[in-house]
C-alpha cells in the first residue's frame, strides 16, 4: 500500500508542462536514435546528456530515461522494414519481422513490435518498482563463473536458431567468436591479429559488422538477382493490414514470457538487451506450437524479441538505482547524469530523494504510453518504405549503412569494415550459412572470455562446477547443444 502511495506521489512530481515535454522530446529522440543504424541507445543518451546540465535533476533524468526506453523500440522499425536492425537487440526482431515484410505483411511486423515493446516495457517497469531491491541483492552476488555459464547458455540458443543446418549454424557462431578475439587482449594487453593496424586495436566495432552482415548482404543479394524495378514486396495491398485485437491476444503468453525473461536478464550487469532478446526468442521458439515457422515470418518471434528488448530497460535500472551499478551501457551514462547533479545512486537515494525515484518510475509509465501513441502514428509513415522501388531503396540503404558506420567513431575504417562484412555475409548466405549465430558469437564473445579467465584466476577450473548456479547453467547449455544431435539421430533411418 505504501508503494502505491509513493507511486501516486510520483505522478504528482511529474505533473506539469516541463516534465511532459521532456518525456515527449525524449521519446521522439529515442525512436530516431534506435531507428538510425550506428546510433545506439547509449550514444543517444550520451548525446543528450550535456543538454540536461542546467535542468532540474528530475527533468533531466526523465528526458534521458525516455530516450533510453524509446530507442530500444526504435531499432525494430528498420529491422522489420529493410532488414537493417537499428540496435543490436533488434537483430532477433529481424529474424521474423523482415520475412513478414517480404510476405506483404509489414503492418503485422510493425504492429506486433510496437505492442510487444509497450507490454514488455510495462512489465519491466512494474518489476523494477516492486522487486528492485531484492533482485539487485541477487545480481550483485553473481560470480564470474556464473556470468560465463550465462553467456554459454546464451550461445546455446544457436541450436534453436539452426534448424536442420545445425552444423553451419555452429560454424557461424564460432566465426563470430573468432572475430571477437581480434584486438588487444582484455586481460593481458597483448595485441591479437591486428597486423600493426591501429584501427584494429579495439577489434571490429559491432555496429558496422551488424549493418554489413544484415543490410548490405541483403543488398548484394538483391543486386545479384537483378530485380531493380521491383519493390521489397509485391503484395502492396496487404502492406497496411494490421493485426486485430484477437491477433494480439493470441500472442499474450509469448509476449508475457519474453517480458519476464528480458527483465531478469537485464538485471544482470553487462548482460544487456541483445542477450535478452536472443534468449527470449530461443525460449519462444522452444515453447511454440509451431517452432518450424520461426525465422519464416512467425509473429511470435517478433513479439518475443521486442518484448524482451524493451523489458530489459526496467531490469537494467534495478542495479543502477538500488546499488549504483550500471546494468547496461546506457545506465552507465545515467549514472554520470546523477553524479552531475550531486546525486549518488544507491539505496540511500530511495530515502533521501523519494521524489526523484518515484517521479522517475511514474515518468517511465508515461514515456511508454507516449511511445505507443507516437509509434502507432508513425508506423503508418514507416510502412511506406516497403513501397519504394529497389532501384531507389538500395542506394538509400547503402547511404544509411555508410553514414551509420562512420558515425560510430568518425572512422572511414569502420565504413570499409561494414562493406567487408557485407561481402562476407553475402558469400556465406549463398552457401546457406545463417547470419544470426555470427552476431550472437560477437555479442557474447567478450563476456565469455573475460569472465572465464577471471573465474579461473579467482578459483581455478573447478570453480565452474562447484558453484551450483554455474553448474546448473552449464548442464542446461550442454543439453541445448546436444538437442539437435539427438533429434537428428532419431529422425535418421537405421
C-alpha positions in Angstrom: 0.0 0.0 0.0 2.9 2.3 0.8 4.4 1.6 -2.6 1.2 2.6 -4.4 1.0 5.8 -2.3 4.6 6.7 -3.3 3.8 6.0 -7.0 0.8 8.2 -6.9 3.0 10.9 -5.4 5.5 10.2 -8.2 2.8 11.1 -10.8 2.3 14.3 -8.9 6.0 15.2 -9.2 5.9 14.9 -13.0 2.5 16.7 -13.4 3.4 19.8 -15.4 4.3 21.0 -18.9 8.1 20.8 -18.4 8.2 17.1 -17.4 5.7 16.0 -20.1 7.6 18.0 -22.7 10.8 16.3 -21.6 9.2 12.9 -22.0 7.8 13.6 -25.5 11.1 15.0 -26.7 13.0 12.1 -25.2 10.7 9.5 -26.8 10.9 11.2 -30.3 14.7 11.4 -30.0 14.9 7.8 -28.7 12.8 6.4 -31.6 15.1 8.3 -34.1 18.2 7.1 -32.4 17.0 3.5 -32.4 15.9 3.5 -36.0 19.2 5.0 -37.2 21.8 2.3 -37.6 25.0 3.4 -35.9 23.3 5.3 -33.1 23.0 3.0 -30.1 20.8 3.8 -27.1 23.8 4.6 -25.0 25.0 7.0 -27.7 21.6 8.7 -27.8 21.6 9.2 -24.0 25.2 10.4 -24.1 24.5 12.9 -26.9 21.6 14.5 -24.9 23.4 14.4 -21.6 25.0 17.9 -22.0 21.6 19.4 -22.5 20.5 18.3 -19.0 23.2 20.2 -17.1 21.0 23.2 -16.4 17.8 21.3 -15.9 16.4 20.3 -12.5 17.6 16.7 -11.7 14.2 15.1 -12.2 13.5 16.7 -15.6 17.0 15.8 -16.8 16.7 12.2 -15.7 13.2 11.9 -17.1 14.5 13.1 -20.5 17.4 10.7 -20.7 15.4 7.7 -19.4 12.7 8.4 -22.1 15.5 8.3 -24.8 16.8 5.0 -23.4 13.3 3.4 -23.3 12.2 4.5 -26.8 15.5 3.8 -28.6 15.1 0.1 -27.7 11.8 0.1 -29.6 13.1 2.3 -32.5 15.6 -0.3 -33.6 12.7 -2.6 -34.7 11.5 -0.1 -37.3 14.3 -0.6 -39.8 14.7 -4.3 -38.7 11.2 -5.0 -39.9 11.1 -2.8 -43.0 14.6 -3.1 -44.6 16.3 -5.8 -42.5 18.7 -3.3 -41.0 18.5 -3.6 -37.2 18.9 -0.1 -35.8 20.3 -1.6 -32.5 22.0 -4.9 -31.6 19.0 -6.0 -29.7 16.7 -5.6 -32.8 18.7 -8.4 -34.6 16.3 -11.0 -33.2 13.3 -8.9 -34.3 14.6 -9.0 -37.9 14.5 -12.8 -37.9 10.7 -12.9 -38.4 9.9 -9.2 -38.9 11.7 -8.9 -42.3 10.2 -12.2 -43.7 6.7 -10.7 -42.8 7.6 -7.7 -44.9 8.7 -9.9 -47.8 5.3 -11.6 -47.5 3.5 -8.3 -47.8 2.7 -8.1 -44.1 4.9 -5.2 -43.0 1.9 -3.8 -41.0 1.9 -7.0 -38.9 5.6 -6.8 -38.2 5.4 -3.1 -37.2 2.2 -3.5 -35.2 3.4 -6.5 -33.2 6.8 -5.0 -32.5 5.1 -1.8 -31.2 2.6 -3.6 -28.9 5.1 -6.1 -27.7 7.6 -3.3 -26.9 4.9 -1.5 -25.0 3.8 -4.5 -23.0 7.4 -5.6 -22.3 8.3 -2.1 -21.2 5.3 -2.0 -18.8 6.3 -5.4 -17.3 9.9 -4.3 -16.8 8.8 -1.1 -15.1 6.4 -3.0 -12.8 9.1 -5.5 -11.8 11.5 -2.6 -11.3 9.1 -0.9 -8.9 8.0 -3.9 -6.9 11.1 -6.1 -6.7 14.1 -3.8 -7.3 15.9 -4.1 -4.0 15.7 -8.0 -3.5 16.6 -8.6 -7.2 19.5 -6.3 -7.0 20.8 -8.2 -4.0 20.9 -11.4 -6.0 22.5 -9.8 -9.1 25.4 -8.3 -7.1 26.4 -11.7 -5.8 27.0 -13.1 -9.3 30.5 -14.6 -9.7 32.4 -14.5 -13.0 31.8 -18.3 -13.3 28.0 -17.6 -13.3 28.5 -14.9 -15.9 30.5 -17.3 -18.2 27.9 -20.0 -17.8 25.1 -17.5 -18.5 26.9 -16.4 -21.7 27.4 -20.0 -22.7 23.7 -20.6 -22.1 23.0 -17.7 -24.4 25.3 -19.2 -27.1 23.3 -22.5 -26.8 20.4 -20.7 -28.5 22.3 -21.3 -31.7 20.9 -24.9 -31.5 17.4 -23.4 -31.7 18.2 -20.9 -34.4 19.9 -23.5 -36.5 17.0 -25.7 -37.6 18.3 -28.7 -39.6 21.5 -26.9 -40.6 22.9 -27.0 -37.1 26.5 -27.7 -38.3 26.5 -24.5 -40.4 25.0 -22.5 -37.5 27.6 -23.7 -35.1 30.3 -22.9 -37.6 28.9 -19.4 -38.0 28.8 -18.9 -34.2 32.5 -20.0 -34.0 33.3 -17.4 -36.7 31.6 -14.8 -34.5 33.7 -15.8 -31.5 36.9 -15.8 -33.6 36.1 -12.3 -34.9 35.8 -11.2 -31.3 39.4 -12.2 -30.5 40.8 -9.5 -32.8 42.2 -6.6 -30.9 44.0 -6.0 -27.6 43.6 -8.8 -25.1 41.3 -7.5 -22.3 43.3 -9.3 -19.5 47.0 -9.3 -20.6 47.0 -6.3 -23.0 48.6 -8.4 -25.8 47.8 -7.4 -29.4 45.9 -10.2 -31.3 45.6 -10.4 -35.1 45.9 -6.6 -35.5 48.8 -6.9 -38.1 50.1 -3.5 -36.9 46.8 -1.8 -37.9 45.9 0.7 -35.0 42.2 0.7 -36.1 42.0 -2.9 -35.1 43.3 -2.4 -31.5 39.7 -2.3 -30.3 38.7 -5.1 -32.7 35.9 -4.7 -35.2 33.2 -2.4 -33.9 29.9 -4.3 -33.5 27.6 -1.8 -35.3 29.4 -1.7 -38.7 29.6 -5.5 -38.5 25.9 -5.8 -37.8 24.9 -3.4 -40.6 27.2 -5.2 -43.1 26.0 -8.7 -42.2 22.3 -7.9 -42.3 21.7 -4.9 -44.5 24.5 -4.9 -47.1 24.5 -8.7 -47.5 20.8 -8.4 -48.4 21.5 -5.5 -50.8 24.3 -7.5 -52.6 21.8 -10.5 -52.9 19.2 -8.2 -54.5 21.8 -6.7 -56.9 22.8 -10.3 -57.8 19.2 -11.1 -58.6 19.0 -8.0 -60.8 15.4 -7.2 -59.6 15.9 -3.4 -59.9 12.4 -2.4 -60.9 10.6 -4.4 -58.3 9.6 -3.4 -54.8 10.6 -5.1 -51.5 7.3 -7.0 -51.6 4.9 -7.4 -54.5 1.7 -7.6 -52.3 1.3 -3.9 -51.7 -2.4 -4.2 -51.0 -1.7 -6.2 -47.8 1.1 -4.0 -46.5 -1.1 -1.8 -44.4 -3.1 -4.5 -42.8 -2.5 -4.5 -39.1 -3.2 -7.3 -36.6 -6.6 -7.3 -34.9 -7.1 -7.3 -31.1 -7.7 -11.0 -31.4 -4.3 -11.5 -33.1 -2.6 -9.5 -30.3 -4.4 -11.6 -27.7 -3.2 -14.8 -29.2 0.3 -13.6 -28.6 -0.2 -12.8 -24.9 1.7 -15.7 -23.5 4.6 -15.4 -25.8 4.8 -11.6 -25.0 4.5 -12.1 -21.2 7.1 -14.9 -21.1 9.6 -12.8 -23.1 8.9 -9.8 -20.9 9.8 -11.7 -17.8 13.0 -13.2 -19.4 14.0 -9.7 -20.7 13.6 -8.1 -17.3 15.6 -10.9 -15.5 18.5 -10.8 -18.0 18.5 -7.0 -17.9 19.1 -7.1 -14.1 22.5 -8.8 -14.5 25.1 -6.1 -15.1 26.7 -6.4 -18.5 24.2 -8.9 -20.0 22.3 -6.3 -22.0 19.2 -6.2 -24.1 20.8 -8.1 -27.1 21.3 -11.2 -25.0 17.8 -10.8 -23.5 16.2 -10.7 -26.9 18.1 -13.7 -28.2 17.3 -15.8 -25.1 13.7 -14.8 -25.2 13.5 -15.6 -28.9 15.0 -19.0 -28.3 12.6 -19.8 -25.5 9.7 -18.6 -27.6 10.7 -21.0 -30.3 11.1 -23.9 -27.9 7.7 -23.3 -26.3 5.8 -22.5 -29.5 3.3 -24.9 -31.1 4.8 -24.1 -34.5 8.6 -23.8 -33.9 9.3 -24.8 -37.6 7.8 -21.4 -38.7 10.3 -19.3 -36.7 12.6 -17.4 -39.0 10.0 -17.5 -41.8 7.6 -14.8 -40.5 6.1 -16.1 -37.3 4.5 -13.2 -35.3 5.5 -15.0 -32.0 9.2 -14.4 -32.9 8.7 -10.7 -33.4 6.7 -10.4 -30.1 9.3 -12.4 -28.1 12.3 -10.4 -29.3 10.7 -7.0 -28.9 9.0 -7.7 -25.5 12.4 -8.9 -24.1 14.2 -6.0 -25.6 12.0 -3.3 -24.0 11.6 -5.2 -20.7 15.4 -5.3 -20.3 15.3 -1.5 -19.8 13.4 -1.9 -16.5 15.7 -4.7 -15.5 18.9 -2.7 -16.2 17.5 0.2 -14.0 17.3 -2.2 -11.0 21.1 -2.4 -10.1 21.5 1.3 -11.2 19.0 2.7 -8.7 19.5 0.3 -5.8 23.2 -0.4 -5.9 24.7 2.2 -8.2 25.9 -0.5 -10.6 25.2 0.1 -14.3 23.2 -2.8 -15.8 24.0 -1.6 -19.4 26.0 1.0 -21.3 23.0 3.4 -21.3 22.6 3.1 -17.5 26.3 3.9 -17.1 25.7 7.2 -18.8 22.7 7.7 -16.5 25.0 7.3 -13.5 27.0 10.2 -14.9 23.8 12.2 -15.2 23.0 11.6 -11.5 26.5 12.5 -10.4 26.4 15.7 -12.4 23.5 16.7 -10.2 25.4 15.7 -7.0 23.2 12.5 -6.5 24.8 9.2 -5.6 22.9 6.2 -7.0 22.3 3.5 -4.4 20.0 2.5 -1.6 20.2 5.9 0.2 18.6 7.6 -2.9 15.3 5.9 -2.0 15.2 7.6 1.4 17.0 10.9 0.6 15.2 11.6 -2.7 12.0 9.7 -3.0 10.6 12.4 -5.2 13.3 11.7 -7.8 12.9 7.9 -7.6 9.1 7.7 -7.7 8.9 10.6 -10.2 11.2 8.6 -12.5 9.1 5.5 -12.1 6.0 7.4 -13.0 7.7 9.0 -16.0 8.6 5.6 -17.4 4.9 4.6 -17.4 4.1 7.9 -19.2 7.0 7.5 -21.7 5.8 4.0 -22.5 2.4 5.3 -23.3 3.7 8.2 -25.4 6.0 5.7 -27.3 2.9 3.6 -28.1 1.0 6.6 -29.5 3.9 8.1 -31.5 4.8 4.6 -32.7 1.2 3.9 -33.8 1.0 7.2 -35.7 4.5 7.0 -37.2 4.2 3.4 -38.3 1.7 4.5 -41.0 4.5 6.5 -42.5 7.4 4.0 -42.0 5.4 1.3 -43.8 5.7 3.4 -47.0 9.3 2.3 -47.2 8.1 -1.1 -48.5 6.5 0.7 -51.5 9.8 2.3 -52.7 11.3 0.6 -55.8 14.5 -1.3 -55.1 16.4 0.9 -57.6 15.8 3.8 -55.1 15.8 1.8 -51.9 19.2 0.0 -52.5 21.2 3.3 -52.8 19.3 4.6 -49.8 20.3 1.6 -47.7 23.9 1.8 -48.8 24.0 5.5 -47.8 22.4 4.8 -44.4 24.9 2.0 -43.9 27.8 4.2 -44.7 26.7 7.1 -42.6 25.7 4.8 -39.7 29.1 3.0 -39.7 31.0 6.3 -39.9 29.0 7.8 -37.1 30.3 5.2 -34.5 33.8 6.6 -34.3 34.0 9.1 -37.2 36.2 6.5 -39.0 36.4 5.5 -42.6 37.9 2.2 -41.5 34.5 1.3 -40.0 32.8 2.1 -43.3 35.2 -0.2 -45.1 34.7 -2.9 -42.4 30.9 -2.6 -42.9 31.3 -3.3 -46.6 33.7 -6.1 -45.9 31.2 -7.8 -43.6 28.6 -7.2 -46.2 30.6 -9.2 -48.8 31.3 -11.9 -46.2 27.6 -12.1 -45.3 26.6 -12.3 -48.9 29.1 -15.1 -49.6 28.0 -17.1 -46.5 24.3 -16.6 -47.4 24.9 -18.1 -50.8 26.3 -21.2 -49.2 23.5 -21.5 -46.6 25.2 -20.1 -43.5 22.9 -18.0 -41.2 23.9 -14.6 -40.1 22.3 -14.6 -36.6 24.9 -17.0 -35.0 27.7 -14.8 -36.2 26.2 -11.8 -34.4 25.4 -13.9 -31.3 29.1 -15.0 -31.2 30.2 -11.4 -31.4 27.8 -10.3 -28.7 28.7 -13.0 -26.3 32.4 -13.4 -27.1 33.9 -10.8 -24.8 31.5 -11.6 -22.0 32.5 -15.2 -22.2 36.3 -14.7 -22.5 36.7 -12.1 -19.8 34.6 -13.9 -17.2 36.1 -17.3 -18.0 39.6 -16.0 -17.3 38.5 -14.1 -14.3 36.8 -17.1 -12.8 39.9 -19.3 -13.4 42.2 -16.7 -11.8 39.9 -16.5 -8.8 39.2 -20.2 -8.2 40.7 -22.4 -10.8 38.9 -24.5 -13.4 36.8 -26.3 -10.8 35.0 -23.1 -9.9 32.5 -23.7 -12.8 31.4 -27.0 -11.3 31.3 -26.4 -7.5 29.2 -23.2 -7.7 25.5 -24.5 -8.0 24.2 -21.7 -10.3 27.1 -22.1 -12.7 26.8 -25.9 -12.8 23.0 -25.8 -13.5 23.5 -23.3 -16.3 26.3 -25.4 -17.8 24.2 -28.6 -17.7 21.3 -26.7 -19.4 23.7 -25.4 -22.0 25.1 -28.9 -22.7 21.6 -30.2 -23.1 20.7 -27.4 -25.5 23.8 -28.0 -27.6 23.1 -31.8 -27.7 19.4 -31.4 -28.6 19.9 -31.1 -32.4 22.3 -34.1 -32.5 19.7 -36.3 -30.6 16.9 -35.1 -32.9 19.0 -35.9 -36.0 19.8 -39.3 -34.7 16.1 -40.0 -34.0 15.0 -38.8 -37.5 17.7 -40.6 -39.4 16.9 -44.1 -40.8 18.7 -47.0 -39.1 
